[in-house]
Amino acid sequence: MLTVEKSIVINASVGAVYTYVEDPTKLSEWMTSLTEVRNIKGEGVGQSYDWTYRMMGIPLDGTTTVTEKVPNERSKTETTGGVKSTWVFTLVSDGEATTLTLKIDYTIPVPVLGKLAEKLVASRNAREMETNLANIKECVEAD
């Protein structure tokens, strides 16, 4: 299992940031390798949706399920399918801005990508997370 964790300060209320990152219909706006979100079912804990994600150019399909929600503080999701992962968003407000931290624990599908690609994918995923957080910042601050 690999872990990547990064934070960014967003000049917006914690409520605005939380609302944005919790909306599965917004995922393709900020997640660069996500190509599709579909079959959104339910709300809150237990909500699920299917997705297609491209890793090293290879499309991987999976399902995300929301396992924890603490409004304006924290959320956690679990993914199964093409990539097994746990995503934890943590939000902290200083009254004017919000620090958003995203921690992802994941397993690279080595049989699909090959053992040699594992290190390259891990490095690329860390860089992509920085881009994804910057995209969230840009989208939330624009609203």
VMD Tcl script that builds the backbone (N, CA, C; Angstrom):
set m [mol new atoms 429]
animate dup $m
set s [atomselect $m all]
$s set {name element resname resid chain x y z} {
  {N N MET 1 A 0.857 -1.173 0.000}
  {CA C MET 1 A 0.000 0.000 0.000}
  {C C MET 1 A 0.899 1.231 0.000}
  {N N LEU 2 A 0.569 2.194 -0.837}
  {CA C LEU 2 A 1.279 3.467 -0.925}
  {C C LEU 2 A 0.422 4.561 -0.308}
  {N N THR 3 A 1.070 5.621 0.166}
  {CA C THR 3 A 0.359 6.756 0.744}
  {C C THR 3 A 0.898 8.035 0.147}
  {N N VAL 4 A -0.010 8.937 -0.178}
  {CA C VAL 4 A 0.361 10.291 -0.584}
  {C C VAL 4 A -0.536 11.240 0.193}
  {N N GLU 5 A 0.070 12.301 0.741}
  {CA C GLU 5 A -0.687 13.270 1.536}
  {C C GLU 5 A -0.167 14.662 1.225}
  {N N LYS 6 A -1.085 15.570 0.923}
  {CA C LYS 6 A -0.723 16.949 0.602}
  {C C LYS 6 A -1.811 17.878 1.121}
  {N N SER 7 A -1.428 19.141 1.341}
  {CA C SER 7 A -2.369 20.165 1.817}
  {C C SER 7 A -2.270 21.400 0.949}
  {N N ILE 8 A -3.343 22.198 0.987}
  {CA C ILE 8 A -3.370 23.470 0.278}
  {C C ILE 8 A -4.276 24.424 1.050}
  {N N VAL 9 A -3.936 25.695 1.034}
  {CA C VAL 9 A -4.772 26.719 1.664}
  {C C VAL 9 A -5.656 27.323 0.577}
  {N N ILE 10 A -6.954 27.351 0.857}
  {CA C ILE 10 A -7.942 27.869 -0.090}
  {C C ILE 10 A -8.606 29.076 0.544}
  {N N ASN 11 A -8.626 30.176 -0.173}
  {CA C ASN 11 A -9.222 31.420 0.323}
  {C C ASN 11 A -10.737 31.386 0.143}
  {N N ALA 12 A -11.369 30.546 0.955}
  {CA C ALA 12 A -12.822 30.387 0.918}
  {C C ALA 12 A -13.247 29.769 2.248}
  {N N SER 13 A -14.519 29.861 2.535}
  {CA C SER 13 A -15.039 29.297 3.780}
  {C C SER 13 A -14.918 27.776 3.771}
  {N N VAL 14 A -14.832 27.204 4.944}
  {CA C VAL 14 A -14.751 25.757 5.064}
  {C C VAL 14 A -15.994 25.104 4.461}
  {N N GLY 15 A -17.149 25.764 4.608}
  {CA C GLY 15 A -18.380 25.229 4.031}
  {C C GLY 15 A -18.334 25.149 2.516}
  {N N ALA 16 A -17.781 26.182 1.888}
  {CA C ALA 16 A -17.683 26.189 0.424}
  {C C ALA 16 A -16.737 25.094 -0.062}
  {N N VAL 17 A -15.621 24.925 0.623}
  {CA C VAL 17 A -14.655 23.898 0.228}
  {C C VAL 17 A -15.252 22.508 0.430}
  {N N TYR 18 A -15.865 22.278 1.583}
  {CA C TYR 18 A -16.457 20.976 1.881}
  {C C TYR 18 A -17.539 20.621 0.858}
  {N N THR 19 A -18.414 21.564 0.584}
  {CA C THR 19 A -19.493 21.320 -0.379}
  {C C THR 19 A -18.934 20.933 -1.737}
  {N N TYR 20 A -17.876 21.593 -2.149}
  {CA C TYR 20 A -17.286 21.323 -3.462}
  {C C TYR 20 A -16.647 19.935 -3.523}
  {N N VAL 21 A -15.793 19.610 -2.551}
  {CA C VAL 21 A -15.072 18.333 -2.635}
  {C C VAL 21 A -15.980 17.137 -2.377}
  {N N GLU 22 A -17.128 17.351 -1.745}
  {CA C GLU 22 A -18.045 16.254 -1.460}
  {C C GLU 22 A -19.009 15.953 -2.597}
  {N N ASP 23 A -19.014 16.750 -3.638}
  {CA C ASP 23 A -19.961 16.598 -4.736}
  {C C ASP 23 A -19.351 15.738 -5.840}
  {N N PRO 24 A -19.814 14.485 -6.003}
  {CA C PRO 24 A -19.215 13.629 -7.032}
  {C C PRO 24 A -19.399 14.161 -8.449}
  {N N THR 25 A -20.389 15.027 -8.672}
  {CA C THR 25 A -20.560 15.585 -10.013}
  {C C THR 25 A -19.460 16.593 -10.341}
  {N N LYS 26 A -18.704 17.043 -9.346}
  {CA C LYS 26 A -17.618 18.009 -9.558}
  {C C LYS 26 A -16.258 17.332 -9.751}
  {N N LEU 27 A -16.172 16.032 -9.499}
  {CA C LEU 27 A -14.880 15.338 -9.532}
  {C C LEU 27 A -14.111 15.548 -10.833}
  {N N SER 28 A -14.798 15.460 -11.959}
  {CA C SER 28 A -14.085 15.586 -13.236}
  {C C SER 28 A -13.592 17.010 -13.494}
  {N N GLU 29 A -14.079 17.991 -12.716}
  {CA C GLU 29 A -13.579 19.366 -12.858}
  {C C GLU 29 A -12.169 19.507 -12.290}
  {N N TRP 30 A -11.860 18.736 -11.259}
  {CA C TRP 30 A -10.571 18.925 -10.601}
  {C C TRP 30 A -9.634 17.720 -10.657}
  {N N MET 31 A -10.144 16.533 -10.881}
  {CA C MET 31 A -9.305 15.329 -10.902}
  {C C MET 31 A -8.870 15.041 -12.336}
  {N N THR 32 A -7.602 15.289 -12.606}
  {CA C THR 32 A -7.107 15.291 -13.987}
  {C C THR 32 A -7.222 13.955 -14.711}
  {N N SER 33 A -7.084 12.850 -14.039}
  {CA C SER 33 A -7.101 11.551 -14.723}
  {C C SER 33 A -8.454 10.853 -14.685}
  {N N LEU 34 A -9.422 11.489 -14.073}
  {CA C LEU 34 A -10.765 10.919 -14.016}
  {C C LEU 34 A -11.478 11.251 -15.319}
  {N N THR 35 A -12.001 10.241 -15.981}
  {CA C THR 35 A -12.663 10.487 -17.261}
  {C C THR 35 A -14.182 10.431 -17.176}
  {N N GLU 36 A -14.711 9.763 -16.136}
  {CA C GLU 36 A -16.169 9.663 -16.044}
  {C C GLU 36 A -16.602 9.304 -14.628}
  {N N VAL 37 A -17.713 9.899 -14.196}
  {CA C VAL 37 A -18.419 9.519 -12.965}
  {C C VAL 37 A -19.841 9.189 -13.375}
  {N N ARG 38 A -20.354 8.071 -12.885}
  {CA C ARG 38 A -21.697 7.641 -13.287}
  {C C ARG 38 A -22.358 6.859 -12.148}
  {N N ASN 39 A -23.637 6.646 -12.284}
  {CA C ASN 39 A -24.399 5.818 -11.342}
  {C C ASN 39 A -24.298 6.312 -9.899}
  {N N ILE 40 A -24.464 7.611 -9.688}
  {CA C ILE 40 A -24.423 8.169 -8.329}
  {C C ILE 40 A -25.696 7.730 -7.611}
  {N N LYS 41 A -25.498 7.100 -6.442}
  {CA C LYS 41 A -26.631 6.585 -5.682}
  {C C LYS 41 A -26.537 7.043 -4.238}
  {N N GLY 42 A -27.626 7.607 -3.726}
  {CA C GLY 42 A -27.720 7.979 -2.326}
  {C C GLY 42 A -27.015 9.280 -1.992}
  {N N GLU 43 A -27.009 9.586 -0.697}
  {CA C GLU 43 A -26.350 10.773 -0.155}
  {C C GLU 43 A -25.733 10.410 1.179}
  {N N GLY 44 A -24.765 11.198 1.609}
  {CA C GLY 44 A -24.149 10.978 2.915}
  {C C GLY 44 A -23.391 9.674 2.975}
  {N N VAL 45 A -23.230 9.157 4.209}
  {CA C VAL 45 A -22.543 7.879 4.387}
  {C C VAL 45 A -23.342 6.810 3.637}
  {N N GLY 46 A -22.640 6.020 2.859}
  {CA C GLY 46 A -23.285 5.000 2.034}
  {C C GLY 46 A -23.452 5.401 0.585}
  {N N GLN 47 A -23.331 6.697 0.282}
  {CA C GLN 47 A -23.415 7.121 -1.111}
  {C C GLN 47 A -22.364 6.369 -1.917}
  {N N SER 48 A -22.695 6.036 -3.155}
  {CA C SER 48 A -21.731 5.355 -4.012}
  {C C SER 48 A -21.847 5.876 -5.434}
  {N N TYR 49 A -20.777 5.684 -6.167}
  {CA C TYR 49 A -20.763 6.039 -7.582}
  {C C TYR 49 A -19.664 5.246 -8.270}
  {N N ASP 50 A -19.868 5.037 -9.559}
  {CA C ASP 50 A -18.889 4.344 -10.393}
  {C C ASP 50 A -18.067 5.380 -11.145}
  {N N TRP 51 A -16.869 4.999 -11.557}
  {CA C TRP 51 A -15.969 5.930 -12.230}
  {C C TRP 51 A -15.044 5.184 -13.181}
  {N N THR 52 A -14.448 5.955 -14.080}
  {CA C THR 52 A -13.359 5.480 -14.933}
  {C C THR 52 A -12.202 6.440 -14.736}
  {N N TYR 53 A -11.034 5.887 -14.484}
  {CA C TYR 53 A -9.824 6.644 -14.185}
  {C C TYR 53 A -8.720 6.111 -15.082}
  {N N ARG 54 A -7.907 6.999 -15.652}
  {CA C ARG 54 A -6.808 6.564 -16.507}
  {C C ARG 54 A -5.502 6.628 -15.726}
  {N N MET 55 A -4.856 5.481 -15.601}
  {CA C MET 55 A -3.558 5.404 -14.935}
  {C C MET 55 A -2.544 4.931 -15.974}
  {N N MET 56 A -1.578 5.796 -16.263}
  {CA C MET 56 A -0.566 5.500 -17.280}
  {C C MET 56 A -1.239 5.177 -18.626}
  {N N GLY 57 A -2.341 5.873 -18.899}
  {CA C GLY 57 A -3.046 5.684 -20.156}
  {C C GLY 57 A -3.993 4.501 -20.186}
  {N N ILE 58 A -4.023 3.717 -19.114}
  {CA C ILE 58 A -4.880 2.530 -19.066}
  {C C ILE 58 A -6.155 2.870 -18.310}
  {N N PRO 59 A -7.327 2.688 -18.942}
  {CA C PRO 59 A -8.575 2.978 -18.230}
  {C C PRO 59 A -8.878 1.916 -17.183}
  {N N LEU 60 A -9.180 2.382 -15.977}
  {CA C LEU 60 A -9.540 1.494 -14.878}
  {C C LEU 60 A -10.914 1.902 -14.368}
  {N N ASP 61 A -11.793 0.938 -14.183}
  {CA C ASP 61 A -13.135 1.201 -13.676}
  {C C ASP 61 A -13.221 0.767 -12.221}
  {N N GLY 62 A -14.045 1.482 -11.456}
  {CA C GLY 62 A -14.225 1.125 -10.063}
  {C C GLY 62 A -15.442 1.788 -9.467}
  {N N THR 63 A -15.592 1.584 -8.160}
  {CA C THR 63 A -16.705 2.140 -7.407}
  {C C THR 63 A -16.164 2.798 -6.149}
  {N N THR 64 A -16.720 3.954 -5.823}
  {CA C THR 64 A -16.394 4.657 -4.585}
  {C C THR 64 A -17.608 4.612 -3.678}
  {N N THR 65 A -17.357 4.384 -2.376}
  {CA C THR 65 A -18.400 4.416 -1.364}
  {C C THR 65 A -17.970 5.358 -0.251}
  {N N VAL 66 A -18.862 6.266 0.142}
  {CA C VAL 66 A -18.594 7.191 1.246}
  {C C VAL 66 A -18.745 6.408 2.548}
  {N N THR 67 A -17.689 6.427 3.384}
  {CA C THR 67 A -17.716 5.664 4.633}
  {C C THR 67 A -17.755 6.551 5.872}
  {N N GLU 68 A -17.468 7.847 5.707}
  {CA C GLU 68 A -17.502 8.761 6.853}
  {C C GLU 68 A -17.725 10.179 6.354}
  {N N LYS 69 A -18.556 10.934 7.088}
  {CA C LYS 69 A -18.775 12.353 6.788}
  {C C LYS 69 A -18.958 13.101 8.096}
  {N N VAL 70 A -18.112 14.074 8.318}
  {CA C VAL 70 A -18.268 15.014 9.422}
  {C C VAL 70 A -18.304 16.375 8.740}
  {N N PRO 71 A -19.501 16.950 8.540}
  {CA C PRO 71 A -19.625 18.172 7.753}
  {C C PRO 71 A -18.624 19.253 8.154}
  {N N ASN 72 A -17.998 19.808 7.131}
  {CA C ASN 72 A -17.038 20.909 7.252}
  {C C ASN 72 A -15.761 20.535 8.009}
  {N N GLU 73 A -15.539 19.234 8.265}
  {CA C GLU 73 A -14.333 18.799 8.971}
  {C C GLU 73 A -13.598 17.665 8.271}
  {N N ARG 74 A -14.332 16.614 7.870}
  {CA C ARG 74 A -13.657 15.413 7.397}
  {C C ARG 74 A -14.612 14.545 6.593}
  {N N SER 75 A -14.054 13.864 5.611}
  {CA C SER 75 A -14.810 12.835 4.912}
  {C C SER 75 A -13.856 11.729 4.491}
  {N N LYS 76 A -14.417 10.541 4.332}
  {CA C LYS 76 A -13.605 9.388 3.969}
  {C C LYS 76 A -14.374 8.552 2.964}
  {N N THR 77 A -13.665 8.102 1.924}
  {CA C THR 77 A -14.263 7.212 0.941}
  {C C THR 77 A -13.343 6.015 0.721}
  {N N GLU 78 A -13.942 4.937 0.259}
  {CA C GLU 78 A -13.202 3.716 -0.084}
  {C C GLU 78 A -13.513 3.408 -1.540}
  {N N THR 79 A -12.478 3.040 -2.302}
  {CA C THR 79 A -12.699 2.642 -3.684}
  {C C THR 79 A -12.344 1.176 -3.862}
  {N N THR 80 A -13.072 0.541 -4.764}
  {CA C THR 80 A -12.808 -0.846 -5.135}
  {C C THR 80 A -12.830 -0.925 -6.648}
  {N N GLY 81 A -12.300 -1.990 -7.173}
  {CA C GLY 81 A -12.264 -2.159 -8.621}
  {C C GLY 81 A -10.853 -1.972 -9.134}
  {N N GLY 82 A -10.706 -1.133 -10.161}
  {CA C GLY 82 A -9.416 -0.934 -10.807}
  {C C GLY 82 A -8.319 -0.469 -9.877}
  {N N VAL 83 A -8.656 0.348 -8.889}
  {CA C VAL 83 A -7.694 0.815 -7.892}
  {C C VAL 83 A -8.367 0.692 -6.530}
  {N N LYS 84 A -7.717 0.015 -5.607}
  {CA C LYS 84 A -8.234 -0.067 -4.242}
  {C C LYS 84 A -7.579 1.065 -3.457}
  {N N SER 85 A -8.418 1.933 -2.847}
  {CA C SER 85 A -7.855 3.081 -2.138}
  {C C SER 85 A -8.797 3.579 -1.049}
  {N N THR 86 A -8.220 4.392 -0.163}
  {CA C THR 86 A -8.960 5.120 0.857}
  {C C THR 86 A -8.584 6.578 0.720}
  {N N TRP 87 A -9.565 7.458 0.626}
  {CA C TRP 87 A -9.356 8.900 0.496}
  {C C TRP 87 A -9.897 9.570 1.750}
  {N N VAL 88 A -9.073 10.405 2.381}
  {CA C VAL 88 A -9.520 11.155 3.548}
  {C C VAL 88 A -9.267 12.633 3.294}
  {N N PHE 89 A -10.353 13.401 3.276}
  {CA C PHE 89 A -10.278 14.862 3.182}
  {C C PHE 89 A -10.431 15.414 4.594}
  {N N THR 90 A -9.503 16.285 4.998}
  {CA C THR 90 A -9.595 16.969 6.282}
  {C C THR 90 A -9.570 18.462 6.023}
  {N N LEU 91 A -10.487 19.201 6.667}
  {CA C LEU 91 A -10.597 20.640 6.468}
  {C C LEU 91 A -10.453 21.362 7.796}
  {N N VAL 92 A -9.644 22.423 7.800}
  {CA C VAL 92 A -9.443 23.236 8.995}
  {C C VAL 92 A -9.581 24.695 8.581}
  {N N SER 93 A -10.451 25.426 9.283}
  {CA C SER 93 A -10.683 26.831 8.979}
  {C C SER 93 A -9.926 27.715 9.957}
  {N N ASP 94 A -9.379 28.817 9.441}
  {CA C ASP 94 A -8.792 29.823 10.335}
  {C C ASP 94 A -9.698 31.048 10.416}
  {N N GLY 95 A -10.930 30.901 9.916}
  {CA C GLY 95 A -11.892 31.994 9.926}
  {C C GLY 95 A -11.989 32.706 8.593}
  {N N GLU 96 A -10.892 32.767 7.860}
  {CA C GLU 96 A -10.887 33.429 6.550}
  {C C GLU 96 A -10.564 32.472 5.421}
  {N N ALA 97 A -9.725 31.504 5.689}
  {CA C ALA 97 A -9.310 30.543 4.670}
  {C C ALA 97 A -9.467 29.135 5.233}
  {N N THR 98 A -9.338 28.160 4.355}
  {CA C THR 98 A -9.478 26.760 4.744}
  {C C THR 98 A -8.250 25.994 4.280}
  {N N THR 99 A -7.670 25.229 5.191}
  {CA C THR 99 A -6.605 24.315 4.805}
  {C C THR 99 A -7.247 22.969 4.505}
  {N N LEU 100 A -7.078 22.528 3.272}
  {CA C LEU 100 A -7.604 21.246 2.826}
  {C C LEU 100 A -6.436 20.273 2.730}
  {N N THR 101 A -6.550 19.155 3.429}
  {CA C THR 101 A -5.548 18.090 3.354}
  {C C THR 101 A -6.211 16.861 2.761}
  {N N LEU 102 A -5.534 16.269 1.803}
  {CA C LEU 102 A -6.020 15.032 1.194}
  {C C LEU 102 A -4.963 13.963 1.406}
  {N N LYS 103 A -5.395 12.858 2.000}
  {CA C LYS 103 A -4.516 11.703 2.192}
  {C C LYS 103 A -5.135 10.524 1.461}
  {N N ILE 104 A -4.334 9.899 0.614}
  {CA C ILE 104 A -4.807 8.740 -0.133}
  {C C ILE 104 A -3.878 7.564 0.148}
  {N N ASP 105 A -4.448 6.469 0.606}
  {CA C ASP 105 A -3.745 5.193 0.716}
  {C C ASP 105 A -4.256 4.341 -0.439}
  {N N TYR 106 A -3.354 3.806 -1.250}
  {CA C TYR 106 A -3.806 3.076 -2.427}
  {C C TYR 106 A -2.849 1.950 -2.791}
  {N N THR 107 A -3.376 1.035 -3.564}
  {CA C THR 107 A -2.600 -0.066 -4.109}
  {C C THR 107 A -2.602 0.067 -5.620}
  {N N ILE 108 A -1.426 0.033 -6.202}
  {CA C ILE 108 A -1.307 0.100 -7.662}
  {C C ILE 108 A -1.611 -1.284 -8.230}
  {N N PRO 109 A -2.444 -1.343 -9.267}
  {CA C PRO 109 A -2.771 -2.649 -9.857}
  {C C PRO 109 A -1.585 -3.178 -10.665}
  {N N VAL 110 A -0.602 -3.733 -9.958}
  {CA C VAL 110 A 0.642 -4.191 -10.587}
  {C C VAL 110 A 0.407 -5.172 -11.728}
  {N N PRO 111 A -0.520 -6.141 -11.609}
  {CA C PRO 111 A -0.724 -7.042 -12.747}
  {C C PRO 111 A -1.143 -6.308 -14.015}
  {N N VAL 112 A -1.847 -5.185 -13.861}
  {CA C VAL 112 A -2.291 -4.424 -15.027}
  {C C VAL 112 A -1.148 -3.589 -15.592}
  {N N LEU 113 A -0.420 -2.904 -14.734}
  {CA C LEU 113 A 0.598 -1.961 -15.180}
  {C C LEU 113 A 2.004 -2.540 -15.238}
  {N N GLY 114 A 2.271 -3.583 -14.494}
  {CA C GLY 114 A 3.609 -4.155 -14.472}
  {C C GLY 114 A 4.421 -3.605 -13.317}
  {N N LYS 115 A 5.263 -4.432 -12.748}
  {CA C LYS 115 A 6.064 -4.073 -11.580}
  {C C LYS 115 A 6.987 -2.891 -11.873}
  {N N LEU 116 A 7.542 -2.798 -13.070}
  {CA C LEU 116 A 8.454 -1.714 -13.406}
  {C C LEU 116 A 7.761 -0.356 -13.392}
  {N N ALA 117 A 6.486 -0.345 -13.685}
  {CA C ALA 117 A 5.745 0.913 -13.730}
  {C C ALA 117 A 5.332 1.403 -12.346}
  {N N GLU 118 A 5.416 0.541 -11.333}
  {CA C GLU 118 A 4.919 0.883 -9.995}
  {C C GLU 118 A 5.575 2.152 -9.443}
  {N N LYS 119 A 6.880 2.251 -9.506}
  {CA C LYS 119 A 7.586 3.415 -8.965}
  {C C LYS 119 A 7.243 4.679 -9.762}
  {N N LEU 120 A 7.172 4.558 -11.067}
  {CA C LEU 120 A 6.814 5.692 -11.916}
  {C C LEU 120 A 5.402 6.178 -11.611}
  {N N VAL 121 A 4.471 5.258 -11.439}
  {CA C VAL 121 A 3.088 5.616 -11.138}
  {C C VAL 121 A 3.005 6.318 -9.785}
  {N N ALA 122 A 3.710 5.825 -8.790}
  {CA C ALA 122 A 3.688 6.450 -7.471}
  {C C ALA 122 A 4.179 7.890 -7.543}
  {N N SER 123 A 5.246 8.120 -8.269}
  {CA C SER 123 A 5.787 9.472 -8.426}
  {C C SER 123 A 4.807 10.371 -9.176}
  {N N ARG 124 A 4.234 9.851 -10.228}
  {CA C ARG 124 A 3.272 10.624 -11.022}
  {C C ARG 124 A 2.023 10.945 -10.209}
  {N N ASN 125 A 1.559 9.995 -9.403}
  {CA C ASN 125 A 0.370 10.234 -8.583}
  {C C ASN 125 A 0.608 11.338 -7.566}
  {N N ALA 126 A 1.803 11.413 -6.995}
  {CA C ALA 126 A 2.121 12.483 -6.037}
  {C C ALA 126 A 2.072 13.843 -6.726}
  {N N ARG 127 A 2.629 13.935 -7.925}
  {CA C ARG 127 A 2.578 15.203 -8.674}
  {C C ARG 127 A 1.153 15.547 -9.084}
  {N N GLU 128 A 0.403 14.528 -9.477}
  {CA C GLU 128 A -0.977 14.755 -9.894}
  {C C GLU 128 A -1.828 15.253 -8.731}
  {N N MET 129 A -1.545 14.771 -7.511}
  {CA C MET 129 A -2.297 15.242 -6.356}
  {C C MET 129 A -2.098 16.734 -6.163}
  {N N GLU 130 A -0.883 17.225 -6.338}
  {CA C GLU 130 A -0.633 18.664 -6.224}
  {C C GLU 130 A -1.464 19.434 -7.242}
  {N N THR 131 A -1.515 18.940 -8.461}
  {CA C THR 131 A -2.325 19.569 -9.506}
  {C C THR 131 A -3.801 19.527 -9.145}
  {N N ASN 132 A -4.272 18.385 -8.648}
  {CA C ASN 132 A -5.684 18.248 -8.279}
  {C C ASN 132 A -6.070 19.222 -7.176}
  {N N LEU 133 A -5.212 19.361 -6.154}
  {CA C LEU 133 A -5.504 20.311 -5.074}
  {C C LEU 133 A -5.502 21.742 -5.599}
  {N N ALA 134 A -4.580 22.068 -6.492}
  {CA C ALA 134 A -4.561 23.403 -7.097}
  {C C ALA 134 A -5.832 23.642 -7.904}
  {N N ASN 135 A -6.327 22.606 -8.572}
  {CA C ASN 135 A -7.578 22.731 -9.322}
  {C C ASN 135 A -8.762 22.981 -8.400}
  {N N ILE 136 A -8.792 22.294 -7.251}
  {CA C ILE 136 A -9.860 22.547 -6.274}
  {C C ILE 136 A -9.800 23.995 -5.816}
  {N N LYS 137 A -8.608 24.469 -5.465}
  {CA C LYS 137 A -8.422 25.848 -5.013}
  {C C LYS 137 A -8.944 26.827 -6.070}
  {N N GLU 138 A -8.555 26.613 -7.308}
  {CA C GLU 138 A -8.965 27.514 -8.393}
  {C C GLU 138 A -10.482 27.518 -8.560}
  {N N CYS 139 A -11.088 26.357 -8.559}
  {CA C CYS 139 A -12.539 26.263 -8.774}
  {C C CYS 139 A -13.318 26.875 -7.612}
  {N N VAL 140 A -12.912 26.593 -6.371}
  {CA C VAL 140 A -13.639 27.110 -5.213}
  {C C VAL 140 A -13.451 28.623 -5.095}
  {N N GLU 141 A -12.235 29.095 -5.297}
  {CA C GLU 141 A -12.001 30.521 -5.187}
  {C C GLU 141 A -12.670 31.315 -6.294}
  {N N ALA 142 A -12.933 30.691 -7.421}
  {CA C ALA 142 A -13.610 31.380 -8.543}
  {C C ALA 142 A -15.096 31.594 -8.261}
  {N N ASP 143 A -15.660 30.737 -7.403}
  {CA C ASP 143 A -17.112 30.852 -7.114}
  {C C ASP 143 A -17.427 31.957 -6.176}
}
mol reanalyze $m
mol bondsrecalc $m
mol representation Tube
mol addrep $m
